[in-house]
Amino acid sequence: MSALPFIPFTRPSFNQETIDAVGEVLRSGWVTSGPKLAEFEATLSDYFGGRPVRCFANGTATMKIALQVAGIGPGDEVITTPISWVATSNVILGVGAKPIFVDIDPRTRNLDLSKIAAAVTPQTKAIMPVYLAGLPVNMDELYAIAKQFNLRVIEDAAQAFGSQWNDKKIGAFGDLVSFSFQANKNLSTVEGGCLVLNNEKEALLAEKLRLQGLTRQGMDGMDVEILGGKDNLTDLNAAIGLHQLKQLPSYQIRRTNLARQYFDAFRAKLKSAGLEHLQLELPVENFTDTNWHMFQVVLPLEQLNVDRAQVMTELKELGIGTGVHYPAITGFSLYKNLGYQASDTPVAQRIGRSILTLPLFPGMADEDIGRVVEALVNILQQHAKK
Ligand SMILES: *Cc1c(COP(=O)(O)O)cnc(C)c1O
């Protein structure tokens, strides 16, 4: 075991102001959805250029409600990626629709947009892209394809809060855009999510869907016309979110700076170790669009005589936490039993087996980057096939 402090793959940052704001809500006499939620939604709407925004209990509920707002249900097909948190395709199944997995681009690890057209059928109603690690897909191309085939787009932007496309914020344009505020995300309300919608009619429907389908009429009247769930975000979470929004720009600068250091350190260390022939795949070197939610490498497993689990174990012994985001969804029993085959999306299968998330979070120290890179490259060197 390492004598140095353990570096987790991520850790949320909440400042004293945020902690105080939580105390204030607890003392206020109203702790569930109320004035803080309204303030958070209005602030988010400003952030997204005035588009309507509604918040939900988590990112999964947000995506489910997005699908419901888009009218997607039994008999419909939704095109998505196999490399995501399983929530993405679970919500498609949850509304009774069918996920259609299209393979990924090995460079971006996101949907390969050039493969979408071939997957479209008369049943296709929507595309659900995922911006893995915060890197958006080519948004011009995405919306051109959606227009060509008359499809809705439900963006799983869970990891992309603060990301951009051509100087426009992800969420400030497009169709339905879903974010998660789960503990590990760049902006966290502990748990939570928000949906950016097209108009007030959709926003009103989303409000009903998150609270039992309820419509209020006058001072004491109520009616239920549609079936809704219980997916509201509380004022406690909203108070945290309001403070996280203030801190986000400084966090963003720090994440970007750490990512740059990773690239420099990997290049230097691979060279000095004489390992430039190793096909260790680094992320797309993008310093304009991505929010650097994660820094992920793809291990050159063909050139190693160990698997990813062994690499992770050895890193852990050196005090370094890593994560797997994500194994291909098509490999899970539920999906195999539904007839999906991992071999239909071979790039996703390979990346899902070999992708590794390295530590990256605003509170990380510069020295930590050197420690992580040194440790990983040494492990690769030890296990490289001769
Ligand atoms: C976090 C995440 C979700 C789900 O969000 P929750 O808030 O955990 O429900 C969905 N998709 C992706 C890609 C995510 O990273």
PDBQT file of the ligand as one rigid body, heavy atoms in Angstrom, charges set to zero:
ROOT
HETATM    1  C1  LIG A 401     -25.177  10.369 -14.531  1.00  0.00    +0.000 C 
HETATM    2  C2  LIG A 401     -25.692   9.926 -15.840  1.00  0.00    +0.000 A 
HETATM    3  C3  LIG A 401     -27.040   9.628 -16.062  1.00  0.00    +0.000 A 
HETATM    4  C4  LIG A 401     -28.076   9.509 -14.975  1.00  0.00    +0.000 C 
HETATM    5  O1  LIG A 401     -28.146  10.492 -14.089  1.00  0.00    +0.000 OA
HETATM    6  P1  LIG A 401     -28.655  10.202 -12.588  1.00  0.00    +0.000 P 
HETATM    7  O2  LIG A 401     -28.749  11.579 -12.047  1.00  0.00    +0.000 OA
HETATM    8  O3  LIG A 401     -27.615   9.360 -11.926  1.00  0.00    +0.000 OA
HETATM    9  O4  LIG A 401     -29.966   9.534 -12.683  1.00  0.00    +0.000 OA
HETATM   10  C5  LIG A 401     -27.451   9.318 -17.333  1.00  0.00    +0.000 A 
HETATM   11  N1  LIG A 401     -26.605   9.281 -18.355  1.00  0.00    +0.000 NA
HETATM   12  C6  LIG A 401     -25.305   9.547 -18.198  1.00  0.00    +0.000 A 
HETATM   13  C7  LIG A 401     -24.409   9.514 -19.381  1.00  0.00    +0.000 C 
HETATM   14  C8  LIG A 401     -24.794   9.853 -16.933  1.00  0.00    +0.000 A 
HETATM   15  O5  LIG A 401     -23.489  10.074 -16.786  1.00  0.00    +0.000 OA
ENDROOT
TORSDOF 0
